[in-house]
Amino acid sequence: MNLSFFDQFLSPSLLGVPLIALAIMIPWLVLQTPTNRWLNNRLMTLQSWFVNRFTYQLLQPMNLGGHKWATILTALMLLLITINLLGLLPYTFTPTTQLSLNMAFAIPLWLTTVLIGMLNQPTIALGHLLPEGTPTPLVPILIIIETISLFIRPLALGVRLTANLTAGHLLMQLIATATFVLTTTLPSVALLTSLILLLLTVLEVAVAMIQAYVFVLLLSLYLQENV
């Protein structure tokens, strides 16, 4: 039976029930939980160091009002990075390759930042729609352009994460298929493609981490504008 390269992005189901919710909950089981011990193990120490450094870098440019979002942004970062990395394992499903899931993360959080700006500082929030010093004839056009760019932000967040992960998975599958086919006919070329696949896998690990960081970083920048 010939399978399409895009079949790997289909949401798995059991007895007609989609398992995407289970795939989202499993990453939380991988993370270490704090204990009452005086000394933690190496994995817990590394995880705590990572969370502290990420939170510090993310909240450093914000004022105190934005620090209330530390828990949400850090939890989202850990969830995305764990899902992305687990999706690189064989015979696994990556929920973040689904645009619907990424938009479900992006739209509510983006809308919350906009509403916070409208409620706390409506003058400054609306002032972002019109750059200072704009010539009078260009005012209506720039307001329309800035409004469109404002509503495109959540779409850009979701599409960026989906496109990068989907492209990486497809490229890995194409090279892996080529390596499998060339193993019997051209072993030397198959060895070269295997090396390329190894390097691409390392690159995809970096992309999985970077894209999760970029997603949360852009959300923090949107929050910084409205807090």
C-alpha distance (Angstrom), angle and dihedral (degrees) to the residues before:
residue distance angle dihedral
M1 . . .
N2 3.79 . .
L3 3.78 114.0 .
S4 3.77 125.5 -159.6
F5 3.78 119.9 -119.9
F6 3.80 87.5 -122.2
D7 3.81 94.1 58.7
Q8 3.80 89.0 88.5
F9 3.81 88.7 68.2
L10 3.82 94.7 56.4
S11 3.78 113.2 111.8
P12 3.83 108.7 -111.5
S13 3.78 117.9 -123.3
L14 3.80 137.6 -167.5
L15 3.80 118.1 -152.3
G16 3.79 88.3 -15.3
V17 3.82 93.6 -52.8
P18 3.85 114.2 121.0
L19 3.79 112.8 -123.3
I20 3.79 96.3 -155.5
A21 3.82 90.2 105.6
L22 3.82 89.5 56.0
A23 3.80 90.2 48.1
I24 3.81 89.4 54.5
M25 3.82 94.2 48.8
I26 3.81 97.3 46.6
P27 3.86 95.2 71.7
W28 3.80 90.2 63.8
L29 3.81 88.5 62.5
V30 3.81 90.3 59.1
L31 3.80 94.7 57.7
Q32 3.77 119.3 90.7
T33 3.81 118.2 -117.2
P34 3.83 122.2 -142.9
T35 3.79 118.0 -101.8
N36 3.82 135.5 -160.1
R37 3.79 92.5 -110.9
W38 3.79 119.9 118.5
L39 3.80 91.5 -130.6
N40 3.80 124.5 38.3
N41 3.79 126.2 -150.7
R42 3.80 121.5 -99.0
L43 3.80 94.8 -97.7
M44 3.79 92.6 51.8
T45 3.80 90.8 46.7
L46 3.81 91.6 50.6
Q47 3.81 91.6 47.1
S48 3.82 92.2 49.5
W49 3.80 91.3 48.4
F50 3.81 91.1 50.4
V51 3.80 93.4 48.6
N52 3.81 92.5 47.3
R53 3.81 94.0 48.4
F54 3.80 92.8 45.5
T55 3.80 93.0 48.4
Y56 3.81 91.2 47.6
Q57 3.82 93.8 50.0
L58 3.80 92.0 44.8
L59 3.80 98.8 47.8
Q60 3.80 99.7 34.6
P61 3.84 95.8 91.7
M62 3.84 93.1 43.7
N63 3.76 128.8 88.7
L64 3.79 121.9 -121.5
G65 3.80 92.5 -86.3
G66 3.79 91.2 65.4
H67 3.81 93.2 50.8
K68 3.81 88.8 77.8
W69 3.81 86.6 73.6
A70 3.82 93.8 58.9
T71 3.81 94.8 101.6
I72 3.81 95.0 46.7
L73 3.81 95.6 46.4
T74 3.80 94.5 44.1
A75 3.82 92.7 47.6
L76 3.81 90.4 48.3
M77 3.79 90.5 49.7
L78 3.81 92.6 51.0
L79 3.81 91.6 46.2
L80 3.81 94.8 50.0
I81 3.78 96.1 43.6
T82 3.81 92.1 48.0
I83 3.81 93.5 47.6
N84 3.81 91.6 47.3
L85 3.81 93.9 49.4
L86 3.81 94.9 44.2
G87 3.81 88.4 50.5
L88 3.81 89.5 64.8
L89 3.80 91.5 64.8
P90 3.83 117.1 98.5
Y91 3.80 118.1 -91.9
T92 3.79 93.5 12.2
F93 3.79 132.8 125.1
T94 3.80 122.3 -128.0
P95 3.83 110.1 -148.4
T96 3.83 91.8 -168.0
T97 3.81 90.3 67.9
Q98 3.81 85.9 72.3
L99 3.79 112.1 91.2
S100 3.80 91.2 -155.1
L101 3.80 92.0 60.2
N102 3.80 93.9 46.2
M103 3.80 91.1 48.8
A104 3.82 88.7 49.6
F105 3.82 86.9 58.5
A106 3.81 96.3 41.0
I107 3.82 105.0 43.3
P108 3.85 100.7 52.1
L109 3.82 93.7 44.1
W110 3.82 93.4 45.2
L111 3.81 91.3 46.3
T112 3.80 90.2 50.2
T113 3.81 91.6 54.1
V114 3.81 90.6 49.9
L115 3.81 93.0 48.4
I116 3.82 90.9 48.6
G117 3.79 89.4 54.1
M118 3.79 92.9 47.1
L119 3.81 92.3 49.8
N120 3.81 100.4 40.9
Q121 3.81 102.5 34.8
P122 3.82 110.9 6.2
T123 3.81 94.2 166.6
I124 3.80 93.9 55.8
A125 3.81 92.8 40.6
L126 3.79 92.5 53.0
G127 3.81 89.9 41.4
H128 3.81 89.2 67.3
L129 3.80 87.9 68.8
L130 3.82 91.8 64.8
P131 3.83 120.4 43.0
E132 3.78 115.8 -137.9
G133 3.80 116.2 -96.7
T134 3.81 95.5 23.8
P135 3.84 113.6 159.9
T136 3.79 112.5 -110.6
P137 3.86 96.7 -116.8
L138 3.82 90.3 55.1
V139 3.82 96.0 49.9
P140 3.86 97.6 93.6
I141 3.80 93.0 44.2
L142 3.80 94.5 48.3
I143 3.80 92.4 47.3
I144 3.81 89.6 54.2
I145 3.83 92.1 46.4
E146 3.81 93.8 47.7
T147 3.80 91.3 46.8
I148 3.79 91.1 52.2
S149 3.80 91.2 47.5
L150 3.81 89.2 50.4
F151 3.81 92.6 54.7
I152 3.81 92.1 43.9
R153 3.82 91.9 60.9
P154 3.83 97.8 85.2
L155 3.80 90.5 43.6
A156 3.81 90.0 52.5
L157 3.82 90.5 49.4
G158 3.79 93.9 52.8
V159 3.81 97.4 39.3
R160 3.82 93.3 47.7
L161 3.80 93.3 54.3
T162 3.82 93.6 42.5
A163 3.81 95.8 46.0
N164 3.80 96.1 47.8
L165 3.80 94.9 48.7
T166 3.80 94.2 41.7
A167 3.81 93.0 49.4
G168 3.79 91.7 48.9
H169 3.80 93.9 49.5
L170 3.80 92.1 47.4
L171 3.80 92.6 49.3
M172 3.79 91.7 49.3
Q173 3.81 91.3 50.1
L174 3.81 92.3 48.3
I175 3.81 92.9 51.2
A176 3.81 92.2 43.4
T177 3.82 90.3 51.7
A178 3.80 91.0 48.7
T179 3.81 90.5 49.6
F180 3.81 91.6 50.9
V181 3.81 92.7 49.1
L182 3.80 94.9 45.8
T183 3.82 95.0 47.5
T184 3.82 93.5 87.0
T185 3.81 98.9 34.2
L186 3.82 106.0 35.3
P187 3.81 110.5 14.7
S188 3.80 93.7 174.7
V189 3.81 92.1 54.5
A190 3.81 90.0 44.3
L191 3.80 89.1 55.0
L192 3.79 89.9 52.7
T193 3.80 92.7 49.0
S194 3.82 89.3 48.2
L195 3.78 89.1 56.3
I196 3.80 90.0 48.8
L197 3.81 89.4 49.6
L198 3.80 90.6 52.0
L199 3.80 92.0 51.1
L200 3.79 90.6 45.5
T201 3.80 90.6 52.1
V202 3.79 90.4 54.2
L203 3.80 88.8 48.7
E204 3.80 91.4 50.1
V205 3.80 90.9 52.7
A206 3.79 88.0 55.5
V207 3.83 91.6 45.4
A208 3.81 91.2 50.4
M209 3.80 90.7 54.9
I210 3.81 96.0 40.5
Q211 3.80 94.9 49.0
A212 3.81 91.6 51.6
Y213 3.80 89.4 50.1
V214 3.82 92.8 46.8
F215 3.81 91.6 50.2
V216 3.80 92.5 54.4
L217 3.81 93.5 38.5
L218 3.80 92.6 56.1
L219 3.80 90.1 48.4
S220 3.82 89.1 52.7
L221 3.82 90.4 50.5
Y222 3.80 90.5 51.9
L223 3.79 88.4 49.2
Q224 3.79 91.5 48.6
E225 3.81 90.3 57.4
N226 3.80 92.1 55.3
V227 3.80 104.1 37.5
